Amino acid sequence: MKWSDLIEKIPPVFKNKYVITIILFLLWIIFFDANNLISRVREKMELNKLKAEKEYYLEKIESDSSRLMELRTDNENLEKFAREQYRMKNPDEDIYIIISPEEEKKNIKDTR
């Protein structure tokens, strides 16, 4: 098969210099440019992920701030927090910790 045969099989629309220029421009924008379409889609997905993380952390900051304010204003809540989180006790007390099997599996995973 000769080159002339292949060129004759190309539709006349694609032989137009303007159509060829537009196709080359689109290929350049989609694949080769520094701000190509593929990297822009990837960056948009990353941006959406970061926005979701930002929202999560803002909610976490809000809940922690309210918890901190609660601990600073009420000594009973502070004592309850110290007993539950840090297992503090009075000298005349004994502490018994009961761990469910699910919590035990979680603790084992956390230590690894």
C-alpha positions as CSV (number, residue, x, y, z in Angstrom):
1,M,0.0,0.0,0.0
2,K,1.4,3.4,-1.0
3,W,1.2,6.7,0.9
4,S,-0.9,8.2,-1.8
5,D,-3.5,5.4,-1.2
6,L,-3.6,6.2,2.5
7,I,-3.9,9.9,1.9
8,E,-6.8,9.4,-0.4
9,K,-8.7,7.4,2.3
10,I,-8.6,10.3,4.7
11,P,-11.9,12.2,4.6
12,P,-11.6,15.7,3.0
13,V,-12.6,17.3,6.3
14,F,-9.4,16.2,7.9
15,K,-7.3,17.5,5.1
16,N,-8.3,21.0,5.9
17,K,-5.5,23.0,7.4
18,Y,-7.8,24.6,10.0
19,V,-9.1,21.3,11.2
20,I,-5.6,19.9,11.5
21,T,-4.5,22.9,13.5
22,I,-7.5,22.6,15.8
23,I,-6.8,18.9,16.4
24,L,-3.1,19.5,17.1
25,F,-4.1,22.3,19.5
26,L,-6.5,20.0,21.3
27,L,-3.9,17.3,21.6
28,W,-1.4,19.8,22.9
29,I,-3.8,21.1,25.5
30,I,-5.0,17.6,26.6
31,F,-1.6,15.9,26.9
32,F,1.5,18.0,26.5
33,D,0.9,21.4,28.0
34,A,2.2,22.2,31.5
35,N,-1.4,22.7,32.6
36,N,-2.8,19.8,30.7
37,L,-6.3,18.4,31.2
38,I,-5.1,15.2,32.9
39,S,-3.1,17.0,35.5
40,R,-6.0,19.5,36.1
41,V,-8.4,16.6,36.7
42,R,-5.9,15.0,39.1
43,E,-5.4,18.3,40.9
44,K,-9.2,18.9,41.2
45,M,-9.6,15.5,42.8
46,E,-6.8,16.3,45.3
47,L,-8.4,19.7,46.0
48,N,-11.8,18.0,46.8
49,K,-10.0,15.5,49.1
50,L,-8.2,18.4,50.9
51,K,-11.5,20.3,51.3
52,A,-13.1,17.2,52.9
53,E,-10.1,16.9,55.2
54,K,-10.4,20.6,56.1
55,E,-14.1,20.2,56.9
56,Y,-13.3,17.2,59.1
57,Y,-10.6,19.0,61.0
58,L,-12.7,22.1,61.5
59,E,-15.4,20.0,63.0
60,K,-12.8,18.2,65.2
61,I,-11.4,21.6,66.4
62,E,-14.9,22.8,67.2
63,S,-15.8,19.7,69.2
64,D,-12.4,19.7,71.0
65,S,-12.7,23.4,71.8
66,S,-16.1,22.9,73.4
67,R,-14.8,19.9,75.3
68,L,-11.8,21.9,76.5
69,M,-14.1,24.8,77.6
70,E,-16.2,22.3,79.5
71,L,-13.2,20.8,81.2
72,R,-11.8,24.2,82.2
73,T,-15.1,25.5,83.7
74,D,-16.3,22.4,85.7
75,N,-14.1,20.5,88.1
76,E,-16.5,17.5,88.1
77,N,-16.0,17.1,84.4
78,L,-12.3,17.5,84.8
79,E,-12.2,14.7,87.4
80,K,-14.4,12.5,85.2
81,F,-12.2,13.0,82.2
82,A,-9.0,12.3,84.3
83,R,-10.6,9.1,85.6
84,E,-11.8,7.8,82.2
85,Q,-8.9,8.9,80.0
86,Y,-5.9,8.6,82.3
87,R,-7.2,6.1,84.8
88,M,-6.5,8.3,87.8
89,K,-7.9,7.4,91.1
90,N,-8.1,8.5,94.7
91,P,-5.7,6.7,97.1
92,D,-8.4,4.7,98.7
93,E,-10.0,3.4,95.5
94,D,-9.4,0.4,93.3
95,I,-9.9,0.5,89.5
96,Y,-11.2,-2.4,87.4
97,I,-11.0,-2.0,83.7
98,I,-13.3,-4.1,81.6
99,I,-12.4,-4.3,77.9
100,S,-14.7,-5.8,75.3
101,P,-13.2,-8.1,72.7
102,E,-13.7,-5.4,70.0
103,E,-11.8,-2.9,72.0
104,E,-9.0,-5.4,72.7
105,K,-8.6,-6.1,68.9
106,K,-8.5,-2.3,68.3
107,N,-5.9,-1.8,71.0
108,I,-3.8,-4.6,69.5
109,K,-3.9,-3.0,66.1
110,D,-3.0,0.4,67.5
111,T,0.1,-0.9,69.2
112,R,1.5,-2.4,65.9
